[in-house]
């Protein structure tokens, strides 16, 4: 599966996938300090969404997205 | 792989911070953090079994750095507290990323403003 190139598209697709199948969805963040790379992945084992970045500003956006996902995980 | 023991939230956050810190000084390994819904069961269920209606859904956090693994269960009422601590950690630790580069549009705007 290819990476998303824009954050907004990734975030929108992630929220849509999560609301379609909240039980199966898992959200993984992978941070590599040496490479200066952050990879985010959301999958329900059928569809896989990925986003890779090296931008500091995306950490703030990750904070927001993870909060949204976390809240919808416990309120499903 | 041994059975994962869930550790308390505060211990998990402490160890997670240590993972991020250690990954800076000890080698090129990545730190993985996974979150997924959890219904509290401890035994395997047949494939295809979903959550039951009356189950209380919590969120499980797992982190992995090299061969070290930790996991914790975040209950619904602790979510806000946990997330604010978690975001403080990622903002403090995910620092080796590039600061915002000016896009072409921004450059045009700033030079335009300088002229005007």
Backbone of each chain as ProteinMPNN parsed JSONL, in Angstrom:
{"seq_chain_A": "XXXXXXXXXXXXXXXXXXXXXXXXXXXXXXXXXXXXXXXXXXXXXXXXXXXXXXXXXXXXXXXXXXXXXXXXXXXX", "coords_chain_A": {"N_chain_A": [[0.851, -1.201, 0.0], [0.49, 2.172, -0.755], [1.91, 5.279, 0.415], [0.099, 7.982, 1.86], [0.085, 11.284, 0.547], [-0.766, 13.694, 1.45], [-1.551, 15.19, 4.581], [-4.164, 15.888, 5.342], [-5.795, 14.331, 3.706], [-5.075, 11.806, 4.588], [-5.875, 11.912, 7.295], [-8.596, 12.265, 7.033], [-9.364, 9.935, 5.66], [-8.565, 8.084, 7.564], [-10.27, 8.592, 9.733], [-12.66, 7.956, 8.562], [-12.343, 5.225, 7.933], [-12.041, 4.243, 10.474], [-14.528, 4.775, 11.64], [-16.078, 3.117, 10.122], [-15.321, 0.538, 10.769], [-14.816, 0.064, 13.713], [-14.089, -1.867, 15.637], [-12.05, -3.499, 14.649], [-9.993, -1.908, 13.968], [-6.64, -0.83, 14.188], [-4.121, 1.392, 15.329], [-1.015, 2.511, 14.501], [1.998, 4.033, 15.442], [5.184, 4.82, 14.301], [8.326, 5.68, 15.172], [11.417, 6.814, 14.172], [14.325, 7.837, 15.379], [16.959, 8.176, 14.47], [16.745, 8.194, 11.687], [15.075, 10.29, 11.51], [12.332, 10.062, 11.056], [8.824, 9.607, 10.819], [6.252, 7.33, 10.895], [2.904, 6.657, 10.24], [0.181, 4.464, 10.722], [-2.906, 3.03, 9.926], [-5.062, 0.365, 10.186], [-7.527, -2.108, 9.301], [-7.055, -4.685, 8.801], [-7.983, -5.184, 6.284], [-8.179, -2.89, 4.729], [-5.466, -0.676, 4.424], [-4.006, 2.147, 5.692], [-1.47, 4.492, 5.242], [0.969, 6.854, 6.32], [3.767, 8.817, 5.867], [6.296, 10.843, 7.268], [8.634, 13.586, 7.672], [8.388, 15.856, 9.007], [8.265, 18.259, 11.562], [5.971, 19.612, 12.311], [3.924, 17.82, 11.894], [3.717, 16.267, 14.146], [2.133, 17.612, 15.961], [-0.267, 17.445, 14.622], [-0.593, 14.735, 14.667], [-1.032, 14.375, 17.367], [-3.552, 15.466, 17.652], [-5.1, 13.804, 15.96], [-4.707, 11.296, 17.158], [-5.944, 11.704, 19.545], [-8.611, 12.042, 18.753], [-9.093, 9.483, 17.676], [-8.626, 7.846, 19.881], [-10.622, 8.649, 21.638], [-12.878, 7.866, 20.158], [-12.474, 5.157, 20.137], [-13.005, 4.311, 22.765], [-15.626, 5.016, 23.061], [-17.203, 3.574, 21.423]], "CA_chain_A": [[0.0, 0.0, 0.0], [1.309, 3.37, -0.871], [1.733, 6.299, 1.443], [-0.637, 9.2, 1.526], [1.002, 12.403, 0.413], [-1.224, 14.859, 2.208], [-2.046, 14.857, 5.907], [-5.614, 16.024, 5.419], [-6.404, 13.152, 3.098], [-4.844, 10.669, 5.486], [-6.697, 12.044, 8.493], [-9.993, 12.067, 6.655], [-9.53, 8.515, 5.368], [-8.403, 7.341, 8.813], [-11.482, 8.7, 10.532], [-13.722, 7.244, 7.864], [-12.113, 3.792, 8.116], [-12.274, 3.89, 11.874], [-15.955, 4.751, 11.954], [-16.691, 2.008, 9.403], [-15.007, -0.739, 11.406], [-14.032, 0.465, 14.89], [-13.592, -3.0, 16.43], [-10.877, -4.144, 14.083], [-8.961, -0.947, 13.6], [-5.549, -0.506, 15.095], [-3.39, 2.571, 14.888], [0.38, 2.324, 14.87], [2.955, 5.083, 15.108], [6.545, 4.312, 14.319], [9.226, 6.827, 15.153], [12.832, 6.475, 14.108], [15.049, 9.066, 15.681], [18.164, 8.281, 13.644], [16.365, 8.599, 10.338], [14.2, 11.453, 11.574], [11.157, 9.695, 10.281], [7.64, 9.202, 11.565], [5.31, 6.627, 10.016], [1.63, 6.36, 10.887], [-0.541, 3.436, 9.985], [-4.195, 2.617, 10.468], [-5.535, -0.733, 9.359], [-8.498, -3.052, 9.845], [-6.631, -5.932, 8.154], [-8.486, -5.254, 4.909], [-7.643, -1.658, 4.157], [-4.325, -0.194, 5.19], [-3.685, 3.536, 5.378], [-0.16, 4.834, 5.788], [1.455, 8.208, 6.078], [5.139, 8.942, 6.333], [6.661, 12.256, 7.292], [9.821, 13.993, 8.422], [8.111, 17.23, 9.404], [7.973, 18.438, 12.981], [4.6, 20.096, 12.498], [2.979, 16.711, 11.851], [3.551, 15.704, 15.484], [0.958, 18.29, 16.508], [-1.447, 16.888, 13.962], [-0.722, 13.374, 15.192], [-1.621, 14.494, 18.688], [-4.977, 15.707, 17.462], [-5.724, 12.612, 15.374], [-4.703, 10.195, 18.116], [-6.964, 12.021, 20.529], [-9.906, 11.715, 18.146], [-9.231, 8.041, 17.547], [-8.689, 7.275, 21.219], [-11.96, 8.908, 22.154], [-13.896, 7.056, 19.481], [-12.26, 3.761, 20.516], [-13.659, 3.977, 24.036], [-17.047, 5.334, 23.065], [-17.893, 2.825, 20.367]], "C_chain_A": [[0.882, 1.246, 0.0], [1.011, 4.363, 0.249], [0.841, 7.422, 0.931], [0.359, 10.353, 1.415], [0.525, 13.624, 1.185], [-1.844, 14.42, 3.526], [-3.572, 14.869, 5.94], [-6.327, 14.82, 4.836], [-6.26, 11.945, 4.006], [-5.776, 10.733, 6.688], [-8.159, 11.776, 8.191], [-10.262, 10.581, 6.418], [-9.453, 7.681, 6.638], [-9.68, 7.393, 9.639], [-12.627, 7.946, 9.887], [-13.578, 5.736, 8.083], [-12.415, 3.388, 9.542], [-13.751, 3.845, 12.208], [-16.659, 3.604, 11.236], [-16.476, 0.689, 10.133], [-14.188, -0.509, 12.68], [-13.435, -0.704, 15.668], [-12.244, -3.502, 15.951], [-9.709, -3.194, 13.858], [-7.854, -0.851, 14.643], [-4.708, 0.6, 14.467], [-1.957, 2.477, 15.395], [1.192, 3.559, 14.503], [4.354, 4.512, 15.252], [7.479, 5.503, 14.184], [10.664, 6.351, 15.142], [13.648, 7.748, 14.26], [16.237, 9.265, 14.749], [17.827, 8.765, 12.237], [15.57, 9.896, 10.347], [12.92, 11.227, 10.816], [10.024, 9.228, 11.191], [6.658, 8.567, 10.581], [4.05, 6.305, 10.802], [0.874, 5.359, 10.043], [-1.84, 3.122, 10.692], [-4.718, 1.51, 9.571], [-6.623, -1.525, 10.071], [-8.26, -4.439, 9.243], [-7.228, -6.142, 6.773], [-7.929, -4.06, 4.152], [-6.491, -1.191, 5.046], [-3.978, 1.216, 4.743], [-2.352, 3.881, 6.007], [0.235, 6.251, 5.42], [2.85, 8.319, 6.662], [5.55, 10.401, 6.262], [8.011, 12.465, 7.959], [9.634, 15.419, 8.947], [7.684, 17.321, 10.865], [6.514, 18.835, 13.205], [3.58, 18.953, 12.5], [2.784, 16.046, 13.211], [2.323, 16.31, 16.156], [-0.318, 17.698, 15.922], [-1.698, 15.471, 14.431], [-1.391, 13.388, 16.548], [-3.143, 14.635, 18.583], [-5.692, 14.446, 16.97], [-5.781, 11.483, 16.396], [-5.741, 10.439, 19.205], [-8.359, 11.67, 20.005], [-10.128, 10.213, 18.104], [-9.419, 7.383, 18.917], [-10.085, 7.445, 21.816], [-12.99, 8.022, 21.476], [-13.688, 5.562, 19.76], [-13.075, 3.437, 21.781], [-15.146, 4.303, 24.062], [-17.824, 4.551, 22.02], [-19.036, 1.975, 20.915]], "O_chain_A": [[1.896, 1.314, 0.695], [-0.013, 4.278, 0.928], [0.835, 7.758, -0.253], [1.366, 10.378, 2.122], [1.325, 14.492, 1.534], [-2.562, 13.423, 3.592], [-4.195, 13.967, 6.501], [-7.322, 14.343, 5.38], [-7.195, 11.162, 4.175], [-6.393, 9.734, 7.058], [-8.87, 11.149, 8.976], [-11.251, 10.034, 6.906], [-10.175, 6.695, 6.787], [-10.124, 6.379, 10.18], [-13.466, 7.365, 10.576], [-14.555, 5.049, 8.381], [-12.976, 2.321, 9.792], [-14.192, 2.983, 12.968], [-17.718, 3.158, 11.677], [-17.347, -0.18, 10.12], [-13.005, -0.847, 12.727], [-12.387, -0.554, 16.295], [-11.395, -3.886, 16.755], [-8.585, -3.62, 13.592], [-8.123, -0.797, 15.843], [-4.606, 0.718, 13.246], [-1.727, 2.375, 16.6], [1.088, 4.071, 13.389], [4.657, 3.807, 16.215], [7.425, 6.242, 13.2], [11.078, 5.576, 16.003], [13.656, 8.614, 13.385], [16.497, 10.377, 14.291], [18.511, 9.617, 11.671], [15.408, 10.533, 9.306], [12.474, 12.071, 10.039], [10.246, 8.548, 12.193], [6.283, 9.171, 9.576], [4.118, 5.747, 11.898], [0.918, 5.396, 8.814], [-1.872, 2.965, 11.912], [-4.813, 1.675, 8.355], [-6.639, -1.603, 11.299], [-9.173, -5.263, 9.189], [-6.997, -7.181, 6.155], [-7.305, -4.191, 3.099], [-6.551, -1.303, 6.27], [-3.693, 1.457, 3.57], [-2.126, 3.593, 7.182], [-0.117, 6.767, 4.359], [3.082, 7.957, 7.815], [5.2, 11.111, 5.32], [8.473, 11.617, 8.722], [10.602, 16.098, 9.287], [6.846, 16.55, 11.332], [5.902, 18.428, 14.192], [2.489, 19.103, 13.049], [1.798, 15.338, 13.416], [1.568, 15.614, 16.834], [-1.306, 17.481, 16.622], [-2.843, 15.043, 14.58], [-2.215, 12.526, 16.853], [-3.902, 14.01, 19.324], [-6.743, 14.07, 17.487], [-6.792, 10.787, 16.494], [-6.343, 9.498, 19.724], [-9.175, 11.082, 20.714], [-11.203, 9.722, 18.448], [-10.251, 6.493, 19.09], [-10.648, 6.525, 22.411], [-13.878, 7.483, 22.136], [-14.63, 4.78, 19.633], [-13.749, 2.409, 21.846], [-15.851, 3.905, 24.99], [-18.992, 4.847, 21.766], [-19.713, 1.286, 20.153]]}, "seq_chain_B": "XXXXXXXXXXXXXXXXXXXXXXXXXXXXXXXXXXXXXXXXXXXXXXXXXXXXXXXXXXXXXXXXXXXXXXXXXXXXXXXXXXXXXXXXXXXXXXXXXXXXXXXXXXXXXXXXXXXX", "coords_chain_B": {"N_chain_B": [[7.373, -15.903, 22.308], [6.69, -14.208, 25.254], [3.889, -14.026, 27.522], [2.138, -11.0, 27.54], [2.26, -8.685, 30.131], [0.004, -6.465, 31.478], [0.86, -3.255, 32.401], [0.555, -0.637, 34.889], [-0.859, 2.572, 33.895], [0.767, 4.874, 34.445], [3.299, 3.812, 34.81], [3.693, 2.736, 32.298], [3.847, 5.041, 30.704], [6.145, 6.182, 31.717], [8.055, 4.238, 30.987], [7.76, 4.339, 28.267], [8.69, 6.881, 27.669], [11.331, 6.411, 28.342], [11.978, 4.607, 26.324], [11.86, 6.236, 24.02], [13.856, 8.026, 24.684], [16.099, 6.362, 24.919], [16.24, 5.454, 22.315], [17.393, 7.515, 21.025], [20.029, 7.579, 21.81], [20.998, 5.007, 21.677], [21.525, 3.421, 19.077], [19.872, 2.561, 15.927], [17.187, 1.753, 16.157], [13.6, 1.664, 15.734], [10.81, 3.159, 17.474], [7.794, 1.732, 18.262], [4.348, 2.405, 18.588], [1.246, 1.179, 19.416], [-2.281, 1.489, 19.213], [-5.382, 0.08, 20.154], [-8.816, -1.087, 20.271], [-10.166, -2.804, 23.161], [-11.658, -5.453, 24.916], [-11.355, -6.541, 27.388], [-11.045, -9.277, 27.649], [-9.255, -12.293, 28.445], [-8.767, -14.669, 27.348], [-8.323, -16.586, 24.336], [-10.508, -16.107, 21.55], [-12.861, -17.647, 19.293], [-12.182, -17.27, 15.798], [-13.466, -14.432, 14.196], [-15.248, -13.704, 16.141], [-16.893, -11.043, 17.591], [-16.907, -8.022, 19.627], [-18.894, -8.115, 22.608], [-22.199, -6.824, 23.244], [-22.566, -5.71, 25.837], [-20.052, -5.357, 26.794], [-17.432, -3.548, 28.333], [-15.65, -1.251, 26.643], [-12.282, -0.703, 26.431], [-9.089, 0.89, 25.869], [-6.205, -0.417, 24.424], [-2.782, 0.064, 24.82], [0.212, -0.475, 23.22], [3.738, -0.715, 23.248], [6.827, -0.855, 21.543], [10.266, -1.309, 21.464], [13.079, -2.187, 19.877], [13.719, -5.315, 21.191], [12.224, -5.005, 23.37], [9.121, -4.903, 25.016], [6.13, -3.306, 25.993], [2.923, -2.957, 27.582], [-0.293, -1.492, 28.158], [-3.5, -0.976, 29.688], [-5.955, 1.309, 28.918], [-8.506, 2.74, 30.575], [-11.866, 3.861, 29.875], [-12.565, 6.181, 31.364], [-10.138, 7.216, 31.978], [-9.035, 8.188, 29.744], [-8.749, 10.911, 28.848], [-6.911, 12.055, 30.613], [-4.742, 10.313, 30.233], [-4.168, 10.724, 27.542], [-3.345, 13.389, 27.476], [-0.962, 13.282, 28.834], [0.416, 11.507, 27.236], [0.596, 12.918, 24.817], [2.187, 15.011, 25.597], [4.56, 13.639, 25.952], [5.162, 12.702, 23.309], [5.483, 15.115, 21.977], [7.65, 16.163, 23.304], [9.592, 14.268, 22.76], [9.703, 13.452, 20.057], [11.728, 14.828, 18.308], [13.591, 14.943, 16.344], [12.875, 15.886, 13.758], [12.181, 17.627, 10.708], [11.994, 21.14, 10.749], [9.344, 23.274, 9.693], [9.39, 23.756, 6.252], [9.623, 26.472, 4.019], [7.141, 26.75, 1.647], [6.773, 27.169, -1.921], [4.693, 28.937, -2.322], [4.562, 30.335, 0.121], [6.985, 31.641, 0.064], [6.654, 33.37, -2.08], [4.625, 34.93, -1.037], [5.922, 36.129, 1.177], [8.023, 37.565, -0.018], [6.523, 39.193, -1.595], [5.206, 40.702, 0.312], [7.35, 42.012, 1.397], [8.126, 43.69, -0.66], [5.898, 45.324, -0.861]], "CA_chain_B": [[7.035, -14.617, 22.922], [6.026, -14.405, 26.534], [2.598, -13.357, 27.674], [2.306, -9.611, 27.936], [1.613, -8.232, 31.345], [-0.378, -5.054, 31.413], [1.391, -2.483, 33.514], [-0.259, 0.57, 35.112], [-0.679, 3.647, 32.926], [1.887, 5.789, 34.71], [4.547, 3.083, 34.517], [3.806, 2.619, 30.845], [4.307, 6.321, 30.158], [7.551, 6.324, 32.109], [8.896, 3.374, 30.168], [7.693, 4.831, 26.9], [9.643, 7.998, 27.613], [12.666, 5.817, 28.316], [12.176, 4.041, 24.98], [12.174, 7.329, 23.098], [15.144, 8.595, 25.054], [17.138, 5.398, 24.573], [16.37, 5.315, 20.87], [18.24, 8.609, 20.547], [21.448, 7.36, 22.075], [21.441, 3.631, 21.452], [21.263, 2.708, 17.855], [18.898, 3.056, 14.965], [15.891, 1.069, 16.195], [12.407, 2.5, 15.814], [9.864, 2.945, 18.568], [6.438, 1.51, 17.759], [3.262, 2.515, 19.555], [-0.006, 0.737, 18.816], [-3.481, 1.557, 20.041], [-6.524, -0.632, 19.59], [-9.856, -1.345, 21.261], [-9.961, -4.003, 23.962], [-12.882, -5.72, 25.685], [-11.033, -7.076, 28.697], [-10.928, -10.744, 27.708], [-7.888, -12.784, 28.601], [-8.628, -15.939, 26.626], [-8.537, -16.482, 22.905], [-11.87, -16.344, 21.103], [-12.858, -18.148, 17.919], [-12.037, -16.259, 14.766], [-14.715, -13.825, 13.759], [-16.057, -13.26, 17.271], [-16.744, -9.608, 17.842], [-17.149, -7.611, 20.998], [-20.296, -8.255, 23.014], [-22.895, -5.545, 23.443], [-22.45, -5.125, 27.175], [-18.655, -5.239, 27.188], [-16.899, -2.202, 28.468], [-14.509, -1.189, 25.744], [-11.196, 0.192, 26.81], [-8.121, 0.996, 24.795], [-4.936, -1.007, 24.815], [-1.601, 0.708, 24.252], [1.404, -1.307, 23.252], [4.906, -0.044, 22.696], [7.923, -1.775, 21.291], [11.537, -0.724, 21.045], [13.942, -3.351, 19.781], [13.031, -6.519, 21.653], [11.475, -4.685, 24.588], [7.712, -4.627, 24.761], [5.301, -2.983, 27.15], [1.516, -2.776, 27.227], [-1.146, -1.007, 29.233], [-4.903, -0.838, 29.326], [-6.453, 2.626, 29.299], [-9.957, 2.7, 30.761], [-12.563, 4.976, 29.24], [-12.555, 7.43, 32.129], [-8.778, 7.735, 32.108], [-8.535, 8.511, 28.417], [-8.324, 12.307, 28.707], [-5.687, 12.215, 31.386], [-3.672, 9.562, 29.592], [-3.769, 11.322, 26.274], [-2.599, 14.636, 27.645], [0.409, 12.912, 29.187], [1.03, 10.876, 26.067], [0.962, 13.919, 23.812], [3.344, 15.749, 26.116], [5.751, 12.83, 25.682], [5.568, 12.684, 21.905], [5.963, 16.436, 21.57], [8.977, 16.357, 23.866], [10.576, 13.275, 22.319], [9.852, 13.344, 18.601], [12.308, 16.129, 18.011], [14.534, 14.926, 15.227], [12.162, 16.042, 12.5], [12.531, 18.919, 10.125], [11.079, 22.26, 10.944], [8.578, 23.596, 8.498], [10.083, 24.447, 5.167], [8.733, 27.383, 3.309], [6.75, 26.294, 0.319], [6.92, 28.23, -2.913], [3.644, 29.926, -2.084], [4.947, 31.175, 1.251], [8.095, 32.504, -0.357], [6.08, 34.432, -2.898], [3.894, 35.828, -0.148], [6.805, 36.936, 2.019], [8.729, 38.54, -0.851], [5.507, 40.163, -2.012], [4.959, 41.601, 1.432], [8.536, 42.843, 1.579], [8.111, 44.735, -1.673], [4.794, 46.257, -0.62]], "C_chain_B": [[6.265, -14.847, 24.215], [4.715, -13.633, 26.58], [2.821, -11.929, 28.161], [1.581, -9.337, 29.24], [1.235, -6.775, 31.148], [0.161, -4.337, 32.634], [0.521, -1.24, 33.704], [0.107, 1.691, 34.145], [0.565, 4.498, 33.176], [3.233, 5.104, 34.467], [4.792, 2.972, 33.023], [4.379, 3.906, 30.253], [5.762, 6.573, 30.507], [8.463, 5.516, 31.201], [8.908, 3.824, 28.721], [8.662, 5.996, 26.702], [11.062, 7.462, 27.535], [12.976, 5.215, 26.951], [12.612, 5.143, 24.012], [13.558, 7.903, 23.392], [16.278, 7.672, 24.626], [17.33, 5.292, 23.061], [17.236, 6.43, 20.289], [19.714, 8.27, 20.708], [21.916, 5.954, 21.739], [20.887, 3.063, 20.158], [20.02, 3.128, 17.101], [17.514, 2.434, 15.056], [14.746, 2.059, 16.311], [11.615, 2.192, 17.075], [8.473, 2.824, 17.957], [5.442, 1.718, 18.886], [1.969, 2.14, 18.846], [-1.155, 1.023, 19.761], [-4.625, 0.844, 19.354], [-7.553, -0.875, 20.678], [-9.674, -2.699, 21.927], [-11.18, -4.219, 24.847], [-12.617, -6.401, 27.019], [-10.886, -8.578, 28.756], [-9.463, -11.154, 27.837], [-7.687, -14.122, 27.902], [-8.907, -15.72, 25.149], [-9.984, -16.801, 22.56], [-11.815, -16.89, 19.693], [-12.769, -17.001, 16.926], [-13.407, -15.702, 14.377], [-15.613, -13.383, 14.89], [-15.816, -11.778, 17.529], [-16.898, -9.3, 19.309], [-18.622, -7.828, 21.328], [-20.864, -6.877, 23.322], [-22.552, -4.888, 24.782], [-21.001, -5.017, 27.642], [-18.265, -3.779, 27.35], [-15.634, -2.12, 27.634], [-13.474, -0.217, 26.295], [-10.196, 0.212, 25.648], [-6.802, 0.404, 25.272], [-3.816, -0.264, 24.081], [-0.437, -0.253, 24.338], [2.554, -0.49, 22.687], [6.034, -1.038, 22.562], [9.153, -0.984, 20.875], [12.56, -1.847, 21.036], [13.178, -4.58, 20.222], [12.219, -6.251, 22.91], [10.047, -4.322, 24.253], [7.017, -4.285, 26.058], [3.869, -2.783, 26.68], [0.755, -2.253, 28.43], [-2.566, -0.878, 28.732], [-5.389, 0.509, 29.82], [-7.969, 2.565, 29.372], [-10.58, 3.975, 30.221], [-12.441, 6.277, 30.035], [-11.15, 8.016, 32.293], [-8.209, 8.259, 30.791], [-7.99, 9.935, 28.322], [-6.997, 12.56, 29.397], [-4.505, 11.548, 30.687], [-3.21, 10.264, 28.321], [-2.986, 12.613, 26.456], [-1.154, 14.335, 28.038], [1.153, 12.326, 28.001], [1.455, 11.928, 25.044], [2.124, 14.774, 24.291], [4.628, 14.977, 25.817], [6.138, 12.897, 24.215], [6.081, 14.049, 21.457], [7.378, 16.668, 22.093], [10.014, 15.447, 23.224], [10.757, 13.192, 20.811], [10.434, 14.647, 18.075], [13.205, 16.124, 16.784], [13.811, 14.961, 13.887], [12.45, 17.447, 11.988], [11.503, 19.971, 10.47], [10.466, 22.607, 9.605], [9.44, 24.324, 7.464], [9.105, 25.372, 4.485], [8.412, 26.799, 1.94], [6.905, 27.469, -0.644], [5.906, 29.346, -2.69], [4.038, 30.903, -0.981], [6.042, 32.155, 0.856], [7.582, 33.691, -1.159], [5.403, 35.467, -2.015], [4.854, 36.748, 0.62], [7.57, 37.962, 1.185], [7.77, 39.625, -1.321], [5.267, 41.194, -0.921], [6.138, 42.544, 1.642], [8.552, 44.0, 0.581], [7.079, 45.805, -1.345], [4.981, 47.048, 0.665]], "O_chain_B": [[5.295, -15.604, 24.243], [4.473, -12.721, 25.79], [3.601, -11.69, 29.082], [0.424, -9.72, 29.416], [2.045, -5.96, 30.708], [-0.059, -4.767, 33.766], [-0.178, -0.832, 32.777], [1.229, 1.755, 33.643], [1.319, 4.805, 32.252], [4.181, 5.724, 33.986], [5.919, 3.094, 32.542], [5.278, 3.869, 29.413], [6.521, 7.109, 29.699], [9.483, 6.002, 30.711], [9.921, 3.713, 28.03], [9.361, 6.076, 25.691], [11.893, 7.968, 26.781], [14.107, 5.303, 26.474], [13.596, 5.001, 23.286], [14.324, 8.222, 22.483], [17.276, 8.111, 24.055], [18.442, 5.067, 22.584], [17.754, 6.3, 19.18], [20.542, 8.62, 19.867], [23.11, 5.733, 21.537], [19.906, 2.32, 20.155], [19.226, 3.942, 17.573], [16.727, 2.571, 14.119], [14.883, 3.135, 16.895], [11.733, 1.116, 17.661], [8.029, 3.707, 17.224], [5.662, 1.263, 20.008], [1.633, 2.708, 17.807], [-1.033, 0.827, 20.971], [-4.825, 0.972, 18.146], [-7.224, -0.872, 21.865], [-9.106, -3.623, 21.343], [-11.679, -3.276, 25.461], [-13.557, -6.796, 27.709], [-10.622, -9.116, 29.831], [-8.56, -10.446, 27.391], [-6.575, -14.65, 27.866], [-9.627, -14.799, 24.762], [-10.611, -17.653, 23.19], [-10.853, -16.643, 18.965], [-13.233, -15.893, 17.197], [-14.379, -16.447, 14.25], [-16.64, -12.75, 14.647], [-14.677, -11.33, 17.666], [-17.007, -10.203, 20.138], [-19.487, -7.739, 20.456], [-20.145, -5.921, 23.612], [-22.287, -3.688, 24.857], [-20.752, -4.622, 28.781], [-18.709, -2.905, 26.606], [-14.664, -2.834, 27.888], [-13.773, 0.942, 26.583], [-10.435, -0.373, 24.592], [-6.343, 0.686, 26.379], [-3.903, -0.004, 22.881], [-0.137, -0.785, 25.407], [2.377, 0.316, 21.774], [6.175, -1.952, 23.375], [9.075, -0.094, 20.028], [12.875, -2.403, 22.088], [12.105, -4.866, 19.692], [11.595, -7.161, 23.455], [9.784, -3.543, 23.336], [7.277, -4.893, 27.096], [3.63, -2.475, 25.512], [1.109, -2.531, 29.576], [-2.818, -0.698, 27.541], [-5.257, 0.826, 31.002], [-8.639, 2.363, 28.36], [-9.932, 5.017, 30.12], [-12.238, 7.345, 29.458], [-10.993, 9.169, 32.697], [-7.066, 8.711, 30.725], [-6.903, 10.151, 27.785], [-6.092, 13.188, 28.847], [-3.425, 12.125, 30.563], [-2.013, 10.38, 28.06], [-2.071, 12.903, 25.686], [-0.233, 15.042, 27.629], [2.334, 12.594, 27.782], [2.542, 11.842, 24.472], [2.95, 15.212, 23.491], [5.653, 15.567, 25.473], [7.304, 13.123, 23.893], [7.008, 14.132, 20.65], [8.204, 17.287, 21.422], [11.189, 15.807, 23.148], [11.852, 12.893, 20.336], [9.732, 15.463, 17.478], [13.539, 17.181, 16.247], [14.098, 14.165, 12.993], [12.895, 18.326, 12.726], [10.299, 19.715, 10.478], [10.995, 22.279, 8.542], [10.1, 25.325, 7.742], [7.911, 25.085, 4.388], [9.302, 26.41, 1.185], [7.137, 28.605, -0.233], [6.21, 30.529, -2.844], [3.879, 32.116, -1.112], [6.036, 33.322, 1.249], [7.994, 34.834, -0.963], [5.56, 36.675, -2.189], [4.645, 37.958, 0.708], [7.753, 39.099, 1.619], [8.129, 40.797, -1.434], [5.142, 42.389, -1.186], [5.969, 43.707, 2.009], [8.93, 45.124, 0.911], [7.314, 47.002, -1.513], [4.137, 47.876, 1.009]]}, "name": "protein", "num_of_chains": 2, "seq": "XXXXXXXXXXXXXXXXXXXXXXXXXXXXXXXXXXXXXXXXXXXXXXXXXXXXXXXXXXXXXXXXXXXXXXXXXXXXXXXXXXXXXXXXXXXXXXXXXXXXXXXXXXXXXXXXXXXXXXXXXXXXXXXXXXXXXXXXXXXXXXXXXXXXXXXXXXXXXXXXXXXXXXXXXXXXXXXXXXXXXXXXXXXXXXXX"}
